[in-house]
Amino acid sequence: MRVIVRCKPTTKERLIQLEKNEFILQRPKSNLRKNYPFERVVSETESTPELYKNHLQDLVDHILRGRSSSVIAFGAGGTGKSYTTRGVDGLVRSFGRDIFKGLRGDTNSMLSLSVLMSAITAPVQSNMTGRQITHEVLLDGLLPAGDVGDYRGGLHVREHPSKGFFVEGLNEVVINSEEELEKFIDSALHNCNAEDERRTAGGNGAPLKVHCLFSFKVRRRDGSGMVDTAELQVVDLAGYAREKKGGAQIARGGEKSGPLGEDIVLKAFLRIMSSLEMNSSHIPLRDSKMTRVLSKALSGRWLCATVTHVAMDSYEESEAVLLLTMKFCSITFSTRTKDDKRLEDVAGKKERIQHLCSKGTAGDKLEGLKSSSICIEHVASEELLELRELLAEVEAIGKNHEEWEAVCSSSDRFKAGEGTMVARLDRKAKVQGREGGEGRKAAGRELSVRENVNVQVTEGHNMAEISTKLALLRERKALHAKK
């Protein structure tokens, strides 16, 4: 794991000193002194482009060679994580421009962008599941914000048997020019900033914290039709709040604290890091939706780089963040890279399959033959095993080609405006004033009464009878209030 520590500039009293690549912490009104050395340190005078050029630009060549990686910004609230990742010269724009330049002129390659936001919503009360602390809702960052209402369930994370976790329904747009790249990045950054503004403003339905993930995917297609996919993720985690004894939290930057405001994504992320540090046999990657999406980077299959942000004017917070960063430095795992051998031509594979079938290896019928239809017994010939492997490879090539076409078609529909002119599906629609019909008004009254008296109404019941019962319950409630 690559660990980078960035210092936030400050105009206040400096409580932390930096000498070369070593942080020196002097506790106020005490002689206690602590040193934290790191290999990669970005000082207060270095800009974000310098950080990118000196420590992260090599990841562009990494993804162009077909290898995936992830960059995670971590730190306390208000230490500049969003500025590093989503600023004017942030990592998102820098990675996008350099990757697109590296693919320019290559007709057999494709760059796509998808943006995912994880909103930590306020606690909810449920008679079925009991009291929940917080709830994680996944949002599509490429879609407009829609109405300012409460969240629905959001997007769902599914698991593919061979490809791993993916977000169902997340839009992925293909980038064909630099103008499109800037346009969609600006739109995604605007939507992310809108969610942050909702969090800052507070109020009903506002999220407690927001995490953002920008994903660049590079697909390359060879002459045989095989598609190789590599991905680069840029993650902006919300502010970390250190814990006191007893579970109370201390937050920075105006974020809510306490047990009701705890962040399940950050807690899952820290549990994963602790398990990796201790070389535990179980890594809790499924503890949150966001960590499932980041499972390949956090499990060692991808190259993972963390950019930790430290405030030089805060002793307690910086000490907690530096202690966690020291744990990150002790995590070592080797990335599993793909084999660089090129697959044979599809036509040659099909000829070999036809030759094996003509010899009666799996019958004379080639049409409709699949790898799953071949049963391998304890004593199986080498030709039968070869036939099954060839069929599986040809089927995989066909599936990759279908994925290429599916991404292109869905991107064309998104660019045409389908699904972008309506309110986002992760928000509940609100009734605007009293302009609705009588049926809408009645439905709204029935819904409010049901919520007040906690009565569940299901389909197929007599609505007139239910309305009468609800009216009686409302009268009883009014009489009880008078008494």
Secondary structure, DSSP 8 states (H G I E B T S, - for coil): -EEEEEEE--SS---EEEETTEEEEE-TTS--EEEEE-SSEE-TT--HHHHIIIIITHHHHHHHTT--EEEEEEEBTTSSHHHHHHSTT-HHHHHHHHHHHHHTT-TTEEEEEEEEEEEEE--EEETTTEEES-EEEEEETTS---SS--B---BEEEEETTTEEEEET---EEE-SHHHHHHHHHHHHHHHHHHHHHHHH--TT--SEEEEEEEEEEEEE-TTS-EEEEEEEEEE---B-EE-TTS-EE-STT---SGGG--HHHHHHHHHHHHHHTT-S---TTSSHHHHHTHHHHTTSSEEEEEEEEETT-HHHHHHHHHHHHHHHT---------------HHHHHHHHHHHHHTTSS-S--TT--GGG----SS--HHHHHHHHHHHHHHHHHHHHHHHHHHHHHHHHHHTTTTTSS--TTB-----TT-S-HHHHHHHHHHHHHHHHT----TTS-HHHHHHHHHHHHHHHHHHHH-
